[in-house]
Every structure is written in C-alpha cells, then in structure tokens.
Amino acid sequence: MGVMTAREFYLNKSKILARVEAGETIDVTKHGRPVARVTPVDAPSTPRPERGTPEWQAAYDRMVRTMDENSFNWGGRVNYADKHE
C-alpha cells in the first residue's frame, strides 16, 4: 500500500490512477492525517453483453418494460425524433 500527500496526489493523478488500476491501494494524507484511500474497483462478476446480441436485447427489453410498467410519468416512450428535437 502506498501513502502520499494530497499535493502529490494532485500533481500525479494519472500516474497514481495507473498504479491503482494495476492493483495497488494508495492512502492520501493531508497534514499527516489520512483523508482518503484510492483502491481498485473489483471487476464486474458478469461481463456486459455486446450490443446487438440476444442477451443485450433481452436486457434492453426488460429495462424498457420496467420503465413502462412503473408508475413514474416518463411521458411515454422516447423515440429518435424526441431525442433530437
């Protein structure tokens, strides 16, 4: 585990994020006190399906159906023309 000051973190964000991405955890201190811990995010347990595959289409259809069935006022289904007015 690495430790660095807030200033070091500010000045070297890209390098630090590369280290975290590689699996390292880094504590950030301010005036000698730990204030943050930067840790890698666990990989998703199941990969996202590729767009256009049957699995993706099924997930998309479930999402649309859930939105349509809920009591929220979504204003109806949104089509291409609605999005690009």
Buried (B, 14 or more C-beta within 10 A) or exposed (E): EEEBBEEBBEEEEEEBBEBBEEEBEBBBBEEEEEEEEBEEEEEEEEEEBEEEEEEEEEEEEEEEEEEEEEEEEEEEEEEEEEEEE
